[in-house]
């Protein structure tokens, strides 16, 4: 079955099959990697594994760059991929296994540890239902408006609002803080 | 603290952690584009290795599956099942049907998934056990279960005993006495179901005096029956709607010199020749004869002959001398040349003296002789004037007589039966004094016939008795689900490997 192209994405470019990706992908990777690895970190909670998740997302983009590169916003696509990868239980297990292997080889994670309070916040986010966690991470981490979060996740604006509302209520309870008036 | 503020602070923590990644400042360190390219190359190399390993597993599994199928095909016979010498000792009575009449003389033969049985029907009304009796041919499923009933039956006006089957047509000959003689019947072995009564495809008159061990012979498109009135050959397809057929040729082995009532005692076909034995002569006729048929050769019988077999180029004749006790004359197994034409010698090649009756069977390179004193003797070449080398003798385990029937040799097992409900089995590769590897006394009451097929042993006496292997010990069957012989483990491994590989290939496109 044909997959619907994310809203607002317009094809413009082609893809070569060289091992070294074309220059455009190079630029894309360099500009988007920090945000993507941050999203992976927030949603997986795994310092060592977040980079692997980001690499996987970019690998998927590279493999389909002929199509992805023609979108208006390929960065939205790669965020959706990493958001899905990061909340996948199966993927988490693999990432944790790789992280353990890395620790065994005495390789330090590239990402530094978070403050305990921040760690607790993201742990509470990860305890939310999958969609709510993705919505919260995208909304707060990159300060994206509800419409743009919906565009990335392929959800209607109203759905994003509902998820965000439910997530806030649960987070407020779990973190014992007051929910903002919105 | 408000939730919003807490969230902003947590997001800043993530940003700070990413900003501090060492890769940001070091070339080819984690997080750099060069690092990603190396990651990409490594991933592609791993995928090539994985594809190679999966391909090797698939090839190995396919090879294993093909090997398993080939082995299964080679191990199984195409149209039957096998009871090996190792399994025969496990045979147990599975089902039976009994008439309660020890003179009924049920005689079975296995055809596909049916066991066809002839028997005498009714009670004798005059002198002789045949008078007033009728015959019945019935077909039972080989896996008949209580209440076991025939799929179809057919009756004949006079008794019938034993039959020949070829191309799904069963031929039975009536054992009539006096005029107008009996009939040869041809029945379609699939003529009915649910207990239907069948009519014959055709019949042919064959005279009177068909002896008890003479059964129809089918060869070269002819069905041939010998009686006291001569030898009668019919076309196998001479009728379909109950027609009365005329013989295409007839022969009178005794000729003008034949004594009155000098019946043909045995017959056999091989290589386009039909061999006939009567008390006076041994004669050979071409199967494709016409009209009044002259023999290819004939010679006086060395003794009244009762059984015939062919062993390479030798006709084996088993004799039955009546009144032996009074004359002191012993029975013999005689060996004659199979072809005495054109003045070739028809002299006896060798003979073996026996102490009882002499039913003979040849299987492989072995001649089996039922000697009612020794029970069963297996002879092998070389043979000379003094007889043949004894390969093994079966020890007599019973006090009762062994039936005067040629031994039945199937799948490395020699089966014999008794006069009263016993069946015994010996391995063909026995040595010297041979003990039975299986015997049963559960084969009913009366003179006992034995047949083997469809993974079972059938004994006929006052009824039909089916012996099979216990559940879980059944011989391999070629008629069941073909998947039972498939090597499941390698196929499952191959399917899992292929599925995993396909899932892996498609996973990335599904992520978004």
Interface residues (C-beta under 8 A of the other chain):
Chain A: X3 X19 X20 X21 X26 X29 X30 X33 X34 X37 X38 X41 X42 X47 X51 X55 X57 X58 X59 X60 X62 X63 X64 X77 X80 X81 X84 X85 X110 X111 X112 X113 X114 X115 X117 X118 X121 X122 X136 X140 X141 X143 X168 X171 X172 X175 X177 X178 X179 X180
Chain B: X1 X2 X3 X4 X6 X7 X8 X9 X10 X11 X13 X14 X15 X16 X17 X18 X19 X20 X21 X22 X23 X29 X30 X31 X33 X36 X37 X39 X40 X41 X43 X44 X508 X509 X511 X512
